[in-house]
Structure formats: C-alpha cells, structure tokens
Amino acid sequence: MERRSFVQGAGLAGVLAAGIAPAVHAQANIRWRLSSSFPKSLDTLYGQSEIFAKMVRDMSGGRFQITVHGPGELVPAFGKVEAIQNGTVEMACTAPYYFFGKDETFALACAIPFGLNARQMTAWMHEGNGLKLTRDFYKAYNIVNFPAGNTGAQMGGWFRKEIKSLADVKGLKFRTGGFSGRVFERLGGVPQNIPGGEIYQALEKGTIDAAEWVGPYDDQKLGFNKVAPFYAYPGWWEGGPQLENWVNAKAWEALPNEFKAMIEVACGHSLMDMMARYDAKNATALKQLVAGGAKLFPFPKDLMDAAFKESMALYSEISAKNANWKKVYDDFSAFRRDANLWFRYTEATFDDFMQRQRL
C-alpha cells in the first residue's frame, strides 16, 4: 500500500500506532553563529560562550548548534550592535558598555562607575525592572538581551607609576572600557578604548601609560604585569560588570519555544558559572602576581572622592538630555539605594569583619 493512501485511510491514531510520523511534525536542525568581543586566549570571557553553546547543543540533542567566533573572524570586537541589528550573525557576547558612544544607556546593562555589585546587578535584572527596561531600550536595535556573565568587582588596572594623588591622573593615557572614560576625562585623564587583544602591545610600546582589563586571572594571562608593575584597586567603575548574550530579534522570534527555553537556561548557567570561576581563580592568580613582583596599591582617597562626585554630576547631566538614560537610570539608582541599605547591615559588615581576620 502506498504511504499516502495508508495515512489518509488510517487517520492520526493509526499512523502513530504504525510508527509513521507525518513529515509536517519533523523539526529541522538550527545552526547559529555567535560572535564574541573577547580574546580566545581567555577561558573565562571567551570560554564562557563555548560553555553556553555546548549546553544548548547538549540540551537539544544536537538539533541546535551554535558556533562561537572570536573578534575579527566574522565581526570586529566593537561591531556587535550593527552585526545583531542587521542580522549579520544571530548572536553576540559582549560587554554592553562598549557601546555607550551610541547611547549612554548601553552602559546601564553592564556597569557604570559606583554602580551595582554583581549580586545587586543580578537582582535588579531578574527581580527588579532591569531586564524589562533594558529590553525596551534594545528594541530599537533589534536586540533581545540575556544576562550571561559577571566578573564581580574588578581591579583598578596596571600602571607604570603608582598613583599617589588625584594630580597623578592629569594627562595619564589610560585604557579603560566603556563609561569610565567619561569620568577619567573629567578628572584630567586621557581615556583610551582599546580591545582586549590589543592592550598589551599598546602598553608595551608606551602608546598608553596604564590599562585596566578585569582582574588577576585574566590580567596574568594577558601579561600586563610584565610591562607595568603597579596594580591598583578597586575598579570603582566596575563593581559588578555584566556580560550579555545578544540575539537578533527576528531570529529569536523564529525559534521554537523549546529552543528559546534552552537559550534562557544556558544563559543563566553561564552567569552563575562565570562568577564562580572568577571567585575561585582570582585569589591564586593574585598571589602569583604579587610573588612575581606586582606592587599592589589602593587608589588614593582624594581620587576616589573626586571620581564619585564627578560620576554623580555626569549622571545628572545625561538625565537632563537623554530620555532613554533617565528612564532606566531612575529605576537603577532607586534600586541601588535600597540594595545598599540592605548590604550595609549584612554583606558589607560581615565581609569587613572576615577580611580583618586574615584567616
């Protein structure tokens, strides 16, 4: 008997009983490309995208394949907005604050000076209004965003000379990512926004005087300690910088619901895994760097006070002229106020006591 005649005569129950699945129920495999902003040498930042892609592949039984590509392979490190907006690639992994030049609001999805720490950022995004507000903002760029990583509070960077006062920042050519450059400029510095893979060469040649990246584990891999011995803390501009996975809106809407769920679950895993890896690896790397001659120093109080004052003034100025920023920042700052009230009596007090015990 011909298959068509059998299907028409037997009905759905008969077809299923006979083990013949109608072709209309077959789901084609899906292949996407993910472009990362981060160097392949970093198993934390770039490697996180590989972990994410493997999780999606495993959950889908190989039906949903996402290939990961480094900066310059498909898209430049700082070309992610256009790439997602135009559908050049389906996904990107990046630090949104790289794109504050297009609109300062991008930085609020990642980190701003004296913003939220990692836990507070996750709470604002998932339990506050962060995800809703940033997704509303991203609609203009055809981007659907997913929190997919966080480094935790970062170090303040590598310097050829120790910064002993605010005056030492004057004229300093400092590589820093995203929004912090606006504040350093107001302090008299000369910010430089350079992709991670190009920082060492610029520092070695003297094109820049100092550079910050993330923290001990990544900085050690990139070798900054070899060309600038003084290591500052804290990175007050990155208290809890969030990485995001961006998806082209049309590609997202075309996904079956089960694959959408896989993306969300894998991004949540990536967020948790990245924080755990940094917290586990940074301590060992810091001890190794210090043993190798790195000289730790805290940013001086007059610099910290001036940076805070200038940051708050800058945010007020942006709010007066950028409606996108004001809408998101008003909610962000209200959440920060309440979160700090809570942390002041718990996390901060506990952490301060435990650090002084030197266990």
Sequence and secondary structure as in RCSB ss.txt:
>XXXX:A:sequence
MERRSFVQGAGLAGVLAAGIAPAVHAQANIRWRLSSSFPKSLDTLYGQSEIFAKMVRDMSGGRFQITVHGPGELV
PAFGKVEAIQNGTVEMACTAPYYFFGKDETFALACAIPFGLNARQMTAWMHEGNGLKLTRDFYKAYNIVNFPAGN
TGAQMGGWFRKEIKSLADVKGLKFRTGGFSGRVFERLGGVPQNIPGGEIYQALEKGTIDAAEWVGPYDDQKLGFN
KVAPFYAYPGWWEGGPQLENWVNAKAWEALPNEFKAMIEVACGHSLMDMMARYDAKNATALKQLVAGGAKLFPFP
KDLMDAAFKESMALYSEISAKNANWKKVYDDFSAFRRDANLWFRYTEATFDDFMQRQRL
>XXXX:A:secstr
  HHHHHHHHHHHHHHHTT   GGG    EEEEEEESS TT TTHHHHHHHHHHHHHHHTTTSEEEEEE TTTSS
 TT HHHHHHTTSSSEEEE GGGGTTT GGGGGGT  TT   HHHHHHHHHTSSHHHHHHHHHGGGTEEEEEEEE
  S   EEESS   SGGGGTT EEE  TTHHHHHHHTT EEE   GGGHHHHHHHTSSSEE  S HHHHHHHTGG
GT  EEEE  TT SS EEEEEEEHHHHHHS HHHHHHHHHHHHHHHHHHHHHHHHHHHHHHHHHHHTT EEEE  
HHHHHHHHHHHHHHHHHHHHH HHHHHHHHHHHHHHHHHHHHHHHTHHHHHHHHHHHT 
